[in-house]
Amino acid sequence: MNRTPIGAPVELVQASRWLVLCALTLSLACSSDAPSTQFLSIGSAPPGGAFFIVGGALAEVLTAHGDSRWEVTSEATKGTLESIRRLDRGELELGLANSSITYFAVRGERGWDKGYPMRTLMTLAHNVLVFVTPKSSDIETLADLAGKRVVVGVAGAGWEFFIQPIVAAHGLSYDDFTPLNNTQAGAVDMLADGSADAAFLGGAVPTASIVQATTSSDMLLVPFDEEPRMQLVEEYPFYFNVPIPAGTYRGQDEEFAGLNCGSMHVIVHENMNEELAYEITRTIYENGERVAEKHPAGGFIRADNVVRNNGTPFHAGAVRYYREIGIWPDGPLPTR
């Protein structure tokens, strides 16, 4: 004998339950197939400098023009030292670094506790730094810094990695003068009020801090001695000559023999997935003009510069991309 439902309401309830079950099953199936968001962080530097601005520009470009699943943010760090250590701990995926500091980090030299497995994705802007002093001072050469108060960058930023070899090549050490720590903007103020005799300033040319210093006061760009300068260029790949054209800064009537002290470069940990490194490199390179809209350093994202050798190996994913577009050289990478 057939069993008859008690009434329509029960049938409606059963049908509703079946529909809900189907909807849940479909929802779970869809969610398991949906791509997950990949969060990437770029370590830059304290606000106020080029690294901070360029880091933000790279984050914007990677989010807007890279993989649709990426969400990229720029994090202000104390600078290259902190960014390298955080990359090593897996707290960052990318970092903007001074290549001279990375050079010693990968080798575990000059105070690094070990060799840090960093890899380059691309080389960016030159970092042209000079000692600046009031023209009223008695400082005319680097040897004259002995016994003076000299601003050598922010504490913990790692500037000693490229300043110490320079002063050593000129026969000095940090023990021969009083090293002071401050930002570049703070260093300009210290030169103006007389609390510092000289300051090591610079970045991409023209450098805002040097423009500010030379505009507000009569300043001298202290020249490097020729023999020590050439010695540095020959010994390290991150030093190379960069002429600063006459008239770049107020009171600079002649071309100045500038020295690159470690270019800005984009670094990652060596264990980054090759495909991810490839896509990040491709996205930045193909959108260099968008980075340049935020900071002139973006103008260095070009074929004759991004594969420049700074002493840190390139990641395999970056190399694959550069080979594909035909800019990876068959022989040694250019250093200058």
N, C-alpha and C positions, 0 to 999 in steps of 0.2 A: 504494500500500500504506500502511495506517495505521501511524503511529508510536506505539508503546506506551511509557508511562512506565516507567522502570526499576523504580520501586517506590513504595509509599505514603509512605515518609518524604520523598521529594522533593516529592510533592504537598502534604504538610503544610507543608514549608518555604515553598513558593511561596504557599500560602494565608496563612501567617503574615505573609509580607512584604507581601501585598496588604492585610491587615488593619492592619498597622502604618502603611502609606502612607495608608490612609483615615483612621486616627486622627490622624496628623500634619496632614493636610489640614484635617480638621474643627477641630483645635486652633488652627491658624493662622487659620482663618476666624473662629472665636469670639473669639480674642484681638484681631483687627483691629477687631471690632465693639464690644468691651468699652470702656466709658467709662474714660478715664484720670483719675487723681487730680489735683486742682488744689490746689497748695500755696499758701497765702496767709499772709503775715506782717503783724502789726500792730506798729508801733513805739510804745512807751509812754513810759517814763521810768525813772529809777533806782528800785530798791525802796525802800519806806518811805512813798510818797506815794499820792494818789488815782489818778493816771494809771496807775501800775503795776498797781493792783488792778482798775481798770476795764478796762484792756487785757486782762488775763487773763479777766475775765468775758465780754467781747465775743468773745474767741477760743473760749471754751467754748460760748457760745450759737450762734455761726456754725457750729461743727463739729457740734453736737448737733441743731440745728433748721434748718440751711440745706441747701443742695444736698448730697446724699449723697456726691458726689465731692469735696467740699471737705475739706481738712485744714488747720485754721487754728491758728497759734501766735502767742503774744505775745512780742515781743522787748524786753528792757530796753534803752533807749537813754539818752543823757545828757539827753534832753528834746526839746523841739520843734525846736530848731535842727538837731540831728542827724537827727531823723526826716524833716524836710523835705528835707534834702540827700540822704538815702538813698532817699526816694520819687522824687526827681528822677533818681537814678542807676538806678532800677529794682530796688533791693535790698529794698524793702518794697512791699507793695500798699496798705496802709492805715496811717494814723498817727493817734494822739491828739495834739492840739496845742492850745496856748493861742492863741486867735483873734487876740490883739493882735500876736503874733509873726508869725502867718501873714499878717495884714493888711499888714505892712511887707514881708514876703517876696514876695508876689505883685506888689508895686509896685517891688521892687528898691530900697527906701529904707532909711535908717538903717544903712548899712554892708553891706547885702546886695550881693553882686557882680553880680547880675542879677535880673530878675523871674522868680520861680519859679512855674510853671503848676500851682498847687494848686487843688483844688476841694473844696467842702464836701459831705458826705453828710447830716450832721445836727448841730445844736447841742445840747450836753449841759449840764452843771452850770455854774452861776455860779462865778466865781473871785474871791471877795471878800477882798481883802487890806488889812491895816492895819499901820501902824507901832506896835510895842509897846515900852514902856520901863518899867523899875522906877519905882514911884511915888516912890521916894526920890531919883530923878534930878531935874535941873532942866529936863527937857524937857517942855514943855506944848503946843507947837505944832510944826509941821514946820520952821518957820524956826529953831527951837532945835537942829535937827540939825547946824547949822554947827559945825565943829570937833570933832564926835563920831565915835565908832567905830560904824558901822552895818552890820549884816549884810544883804546884798542878794541872797541866793540862792546856788545852786551855780554855780561857774565854768563857763561854757559852756552853761548852761541857757537863757539868753536873757532873764532877768528884767529886764535893763536896758531892753528894748523897752517895757515898761510902767511901770517905775520912773522912768526919765529924764524922760518927759513930766510925770509927777506932780511931781517935785521942781522941774522947770523952771517949771511953772505957779505954784509957791510961791516962785520967785525964787532957787532953788538949782541947783547942778550937782554932779556927783560930785567935782569938785575942791574943793568946800566942806566935805566931810567925808571920813572914811577909810572907803571901802567894804571890807567883809570878806565873804569867800565861805564858805558852809557850807550844809549841809542845814537843813531846818527844825528837826529834832530837835537838830542840833548848835548851831543858833542859840539854842535855848532853854537849852542848857547854858552857852553863852557869856553869856547874860543873867544866869544864876544865879551864875556865878563871877566876874562883873564884867569879863570880857574884852571885852564889847561893851556899848555904852550903849543901843542900840536895835536892833530887828530888824524887817524887813518879813516878816510871816507871813500865811498865809491859805490859802484854798481854798473848798470848799463849807462852808456854815455848818451846825452848829458845826465849827470847824477843830480837829483833834486837837492840833496844836502850840500853838495859843492856849489851849486847855483845859489842856494840860500846864503852860504858862508861868504862867497865872493861878491854877492850883491850888497850885503849889509856892511861888509868891511873890506879893506884892502888885504888880500891874501896871496900867499905864495904857494904854488904847487912844488913841493920839495922834490928835486930830481933824483932818480936812481943813478948810482954810479954805473958806467957802461960795463965794466968787467964783471961785477957781481950780478948785474941784470942778465947778461948773456950766460953766466954760469947757471943761474936758476932756470933759464929757458932750456939749456942743454940737459940739466939733471932731471927735471920733472915735466911730464906732459901737460900739466894743467897751467903752467906759466907760459905765456907767449906775448910778444910785443903787440901793442895796440896803440898806434899813434892817435893822440887827441888833437884834432885840428885847431889851429890858432883861432882865437875868438870864441871858442866853445864856452869859456867862462870869462866873466868880466876881469880885465887886467891881465889875461893870458894872451900876450901879443905874438907868441911863437908857438909852433907845434910842440906838443909835449910828448915825450917818449913814455907812454903809459904801459902798464904791465897787467895782463890778465892774471888774476889770482884765483882761478878756479871758476869755470863757467857754471851757470845754473843748469841743472839737468834733472830729468824725471827718473826716479829710481823705484825699483820694486824688489821684493825678496826673490831669490833664485828659484824658489819652489812655486812661484805663481804659475798657474796653468798656462801652457803655451798658447792655446787658442785665445784665452782672455788677454794675455799680453799682446798678442797680434791685433786683436780688435781695438784695444785701448790705443795702441800706437797708430793704427790706421785712422781712427776717429780724430785724434789730435792733429795728425799730419794733414788730413784732408780739410780741417777746419781752422788752420793756422790764422787765416785772416780774421776770424771771429775772436780769437785770443788777442790778436793785435789791436782790435778795437778797444780792448780793456787796458792793455799795457804794451809799450813798444817792444817788450821782450818777445811778444808773439811774432814779430817780424823775423825772428831768427829760426822760425819753423820753416825751413827751406832746405832744398836738396844738398846744398854745399855746406851745411852746418850741422844738421841733426845727427849725422853719423861720425862726427868729430870724436876722436879718441881722447878721453880724459884720464885714462888709467884704470877705469872700472869696466869689466866685461859687459857686453850687451846681452840682453835676454834673448833666448832663441826665438821667441815669438816676434820680437822686434826685427831681428835679423831676417826672418822669413819674409816679413812684409817689405823690408827695404830691398831684398833681392827681387821680389815680385815686381816692384816698380822701377827696378834698374838703377838704384843709387848706391847699392852696397858695393864697394870697390873689390876688385879681384886681389889686389895686394894689400899692404898695410893701410890702416885707417889714417887719415890726416890728423895731425895734432894741432895745427895752426893754419 
